[in-house]
Amino acid sequence: MPYATICKAPIKIPCLCKPFNTCSLNPMSREAMTELKRLEEKIDALLILCQNLQNENRSLKSKQNDLVRDRANLVDKTSQAKNRVEAMITRLKSMGQGT
């Protein structure tokens, strides 16, 4: 894969064959080419992992926001229910004192 993407910005991975050769007739050793290919594959895997983690993080933040909103709604409903129960208790006490 000649191009890699981090945060949607393409990065060109340059060919490293020429700088390591002292003579254009002597190609890079097979071991060096294999090592470069292995490193390229590792970089590609890390880029994919990074993208997956960014997606997961975005999803988790969204879920957290939903849960915070749900919690606020539940706290509000609990408070309203508490106020209604306290009002009923007060009315019942006043009815009991009136008889």
C-alpha positions in Angstrom: 0.0 0.0 0.0 1.8 3.1 -1.2 -0.4 5.6 0.7 -1.5 5.6 4.3 -4.1 7.7 6.0 -4.1 9.3 9.4 -6.9 11.6 10.3 -7.9 11.7 6.6 -4.6 13.2 5.5 -2.7 11.1 2.9 0.9 10.4 3.7 3.1 9.1 0.9 5.4 6.4 2.0 8.6 6.9 0.0 10.5 4.1 -1.6 13.6 3.5 0.5 15.4 1.3 -2.0 17.7 3.9 -3.6 19.2 5.5 -0.5 20.5 2.2 0.8 22.2 1.2 -2.5 25.6 2.4 -3.3 25.4 1.2 -6.9 22.3 1.3 -9.1 23.3 -2.1 -10.5 23.2 -3.7 -7.0 19.6 -4.0 -5.9 18.6 -3.9 -2.3 19.1 -7.2 -0.5 16.1 -9.5 -0.3 16.3 -9.4 3.5 16.1 -5.6 3.5 13.2 -5.6 1.1 11.4 -8.2 3.3 12.1 -6.1 6.4 10.7 -3.0 4.7 7.6 -4.9 3.6 7.1 -6.2 7.1 7.4 -2.6 8.5 5.0 -1.3 5.9 2.5 -4.0 6.9 2.9 -3.1 10.6 2.3 0.6 9.8 -0.8 -0.3 7.8 -2.1 -2.4 10.7 -1.4 0.5 13.2 -3.3 2.9 10.9 -6.3 0.6 10.8 -6.2 0.2 14.5 -6.0 3.9 15.0 -9.0 4.5 12.8 -11.0 1.8 14.6 -10.1 3.3 18.0 -11.2 6.7 16.8 -14.5 5.3 15.6 -15.0 3.4 18.9 -14.1 6.5 20.9 -16.6 8.6 18.9 -19.3 6.0 19.5 -18.6 5.7 23.3 -18.7 9.5 23.6 -22.1 9.6 21.9 -23.4 6.8 24.2 -22.1 8.6 27.2 -23.9 11.8 26.2 -27.1 9.8 25.8 -26.7 8.3 29.2 -26.0 11.7 30.9 -29.1 13.1 29.2 -31.2 10.0 30.4 -29.8 10.4 33.9 -30.8 14.1 34.0 -34.3 13.2 32.9 -34.6 10.5 35.5 -33.3 12.9 38.3 -35.9 15.4 37.1 -38.8 12.8 37.1 -37.7 11.6 40.6 -37.8 15.1 41.9 -41.2 15.7 40.5 -42.5 12.5 41.9 -41.0 13.3 45.3 -42.7 16.8 45.3 -46.1 15.2 44.4 -45.8 12.6 47.2 -44.8 15.3 49.7 -47.8 17.4 48.5 -50.1 14.4 49.0 -48.7 13.8 52.5 -49.3 17.4 53.4 -52.9 17.3 52.1 -53.6 14.0 54.0 -52.2 15.5 57.2 -54.3 18.6 56.8 -57.4 16.5 56.2 -56.6 14.4 59.3 -56.3 17.5 61.5 -59.5 18.9 60.2 -61.7 16.1 61.4 
